[in-house]
């Protein structure tokens, strides 16, 4: 079954990322998990989530993995540029209780125009807790924010 396109085609050609971003570059961050990043706190509105074990939530792991990639990528962007996550393909392999420190390593693996790919792995000092592939799109934040503002206005107009 084929799904219809959900995005409008790009109307302008965008250049590739800067030459300083070289394949194989790596970056590392560390983060100590607190109660705030556990499953029951992820969506406290959900009684199902609130009843789950108090371990590092997959959603927070994804965000931490993205954080590592953004720190690597941001060193190689021009003023006014930033990046947005456009694809995640991670496996959450082991539970991490609050108080443990997660070390995340990412490696820049590919570029396709403005789309940049990374391999990411997290370890809590005992286990590899997750790993996988992540893609980010380099954007001009001013242009992106203007498009989002227009979308918001259109949605408000449609709701009225």
C-alpha positions in Angstrom: 0.0 0.0 0.0 1.4 3.4 -1.0 0.9 6.4 1.3 0.3 9.8 -0.2 3.0 12.4 0.1 2.5 14.5 3.3 5.0 17.2 2.5 5.0 19.8 -0.1 8.0 19.6 -2.5 10.8 21.9 -1.9 10.6 25.1 -4.0 14.2 26.1 -3.8 17.5 24.2 -4.1 19.5 24.1 -0.9 23.3 23.8 -0.7 25.1 21.0 1.1 26.5 21.5 4.6 29.8 23.2 5.2 33.1 21.4 4.4 34.2 21.5 8.0 31.6 18.7 8.7 33.6 15.7 7.8 32.4 12.1 7.8 33.6 10.2 10.9 33.5 13.2 13.2 32.3 12.2 16.7 30.9 13.9 19.8 30.2 12.7 23.3 27.9 14.0 26.0 26.9 12.7 29.5 23.7 13.1 31.4 22.6 12.0 34.8 19.1 10.6 34.8 16.7 12.0 37.4 13.1 11.1 38.4 12.0 13.8 35.9 13.2 11.7 32.9 11.4 8.5 34.0 8.5 6.8 32.3 5.9 7.9 34.9 6.9 11.5 34.4 6.9 11.3 30.5 3.2 11.9 30.2 1.9 12.2 33.8 -1.6 12.7 32.3 -1.6 9.0 31.3 -2.5 6.6 34.1 -0.8 3.9 32.2 2.5 5.7 32.1 2.2 6.7 35.8 1.9 3.0 36.6 5.1 2.0 34.7 8.5 1.5 36.3 10.5 4.6 37.1 13.3 4.1 34.5 14.7 6.3 31.8 11.9 6.9 29.3 12.5 6.0 25.7 11.2 9.5 24.6 13.8 11.1 26.8 16.5 8.8 25.5 15.6 9.9 21.9 15.9 13.5 23.0 19.3 12.9 24.6 20.5 11.2 21.5 19.3 14.1 19.4 21.0 16.5 21.8 24.4 14.8 21.2 23.9 15.1 17.4 22.9 18.8 17.6 26.0 19.6 19.6 28.2 18.0 16.9 26.3 19.6 14.0 26.0 23.1 15.5 29.7 23.6 15.4 29.6 23.4 11.6 26.6 25.7 10.8 26.4 29.3 9.7 24.8 32.0 11.8 21.0 31.7 11.6 21.1 28.0 10.7 20.0 25.2 13.0 18.8 21.7 12.6 15.6 19.7 13.1 15.2 16.0 13.7 13.6 14.4 10.7 14.1 10.7 11.3 14.9 8.4 14.3 15.6 4.7 14.2 16.7 3.7 17.7 16.5 0.6 19.8 16.0 1.0 23.5 18.0 -2.0 24.8 18.3 -1.7 28.6 16.6 0.1 31.5 18.4 2.8 33.4 17.2 3.9 36.8 17.5 7.4 38.1 20.9 8.4 39.5 22.9 6.6 36.7 24.9 8.6 34.2 24.3 8.0 30.5 27.2 8.6 28.1 26.1 9.2 24.5 28.4 9.0 21.5 27.4 10.1 18.0 29.2 9.8 14.7 28.5 11.8 11.6 28.0 9.2 8.9 26.4 10.7 5.8 25.1 13.8 4.1 22.4 14.2 1.4 22.0 17.9 0.6 20.8 19.5 3.8 20.0 16.1 5.5 22.7 14.9 7.8 22.9 11.3 9.3 24.4 10.0 12.5 25.0 6.7 14.3 24.3 7.1 18.0 24.9 4.9 21.0 24.2 5.4 24.7 25.7 3.5 27.7 24.8 3.8 31.4 28.1 2.4 32.7 26.7 -1.1 32.9 24.8 -1.7 29.6 24.4 -0.2 26.2 21.0 1.3 26.7 20.2 2.2 23.1 21.6 2.8 19.7 20.6 3.5 16.1 20.5 6.0 13.3 19.3 9.6 13.4 18.8 12.2 10.6 18.6 16.0 10.9 17.8 18.6 8.3 19.8 21.8 8.3 17.5 24.8 8.1 17.5 28.6 8.2 15.6 29.2 11.4 14.2 32.6 10.3 12.6 31.1 7.2 11.5 28.0 9.1 9.9 30.0 11.9 8.1 32.2 9.3 6.6 29.1 7.6 5.5 27.7 11.0 3.9 31.0 11.9 1.9 31.0 8.6 0.8 27.4 9.3 -0.4 28.5 12.7 -2.3 31.4 11.2 -3.9 29.1 8.6 -4.9 26.6 11.3 -6.5 29.4 13.4 -8.4 30.7 10.4 -9.7 27.2 9.6 -10.9 26.7 13.2 -12.8 30.0 13.2 
